[in-house]
Amino acid sequence: MGLWDKLFGEFVDIIEWTDDSNDTLVYRFERYGNEIKYGAKLTVRESQVAVFINEGQVADVFEPGMYELKTNNLPILSTIQGWPHGFESPFKSEVYFFNTRQFTDLKWGTKNPVMLRDSEFGPVRLRGFGTYSIRVTEPVVFLREIVGTDAHFTTDEITNQLRNLIVSRFASILGQSGIPVLDLAANYDDLSTYVTNKIRPEFVAYGLDVPLLLVENISLPPVVEEALDRRTSMGVVGSLRDYASFQAAEAMTAAANNPSGSAAAGVGLGIGFAMANKMADAMSPPLTRKDYLQLPDQDAAQKPREEQYFVEVDGRQQGPMSTEDLAQKVRSAEVVRETLIWSQTLVDWTPAGQVEALDEVFANVPPPLPSS
């Protein structure tokens, strides 16, 4: 820098900063040799705070407004004081401008799935995503803890640390909540509020505030989502019988519209018959208990036909009667061993005591008493 540039540099300064970026949190005003002159004009705009550093220490904090730097607690850097040092003032001062507006739409998300136990699905892995906003509330704390001597501090330099902090607290809160996976969507607002209140004290330690944190999505692994989609599809389909009928009808229509020639037409015809049979089976109503009661008894049809007997009583024919009916008459002494009976298996009328099929009927019946 030439002599004239150095002389013009000794004139009263106008200190201000207009931000044309969307990510600058802190900007240090550049001045030759960090020399702030006596009577310099300091302009602090809305959504800004200026921190005046004198000889490496915080001298003052300026809220929005216009100030003339000539008070006793600020360095008086005149040209006369600088002469003995070859126009180099021994008093070095700096001004840091802090952007106090909200920085919105900052992203957060889990790099690795969060493992937890769900009451319905068992062990599951979840990922969470969302946005948050920050704002500088304590410029001096933020300068000491985070910025240091950085002349141009942007959101990119701190978002990774803030994101890790949010994800850590989110994973802990999600694991302790006990909310079923299928009910998480209904609790996004409550989770957002709870996570915000949980991490806010930790942001305050950095001189920052979290005005808003949103949980936008909590998702399952792709394989689990596919299985859940299939389960949902089954619920939407409803009756499998109706769905099978619809699918069979669609297949028959596609086969009928297949322009693949005569050979393919034959194959399509066979498929069509098969689909028709399947459709008929699918469309047939299910059997009810009443239907089962009306079905013929196949076991009964396979059983041999029970023998029917005719009995001669007092010279008259009675019957037909089953073996059980005949046994009752034996027990009542209406039929005795000498009573003549006939059935289709007997050639002629035969005494009941001589029929082998009735041996069990007469087993407990004593023979007639011998004549006197």
Buried (B, 14 or more C-beta within 10 A) or exposed (E): EEEEEBEEBBEEBEBBBEBEEEBBBBBBBEBEBBBBBBEBEBBBBEBBBBBBBBEEEBBBBBEEEEBEBEEEEBBBBEEEBBEEEEBEBEBBBBBBBBBBEBBEEBEBBBEEBBEBEBEEBEEBBBBBBBBBBBBBBBBBBBBEEBBEEBEEBBBEBBBEEBBEBBBEBBBEBBEEBEBEBEEBEEBBEEBBEBBBEBBBEBBBEBBBBBBEBBBEEBBBEEEBEEEBEEEEEEEEEEEEBEBBBEBBBEBBEEBEEBEEEEEEBEEBEEBBEBBEEBBEEBEEEEEEEEEEEEEEEEEEEEEEEEBBBBBBEEEEEBBBBEBEBBBBBBEEEEBBBEBBBBBEEBEEEBEBBEBEEBEEBBEEBEEEEEEE
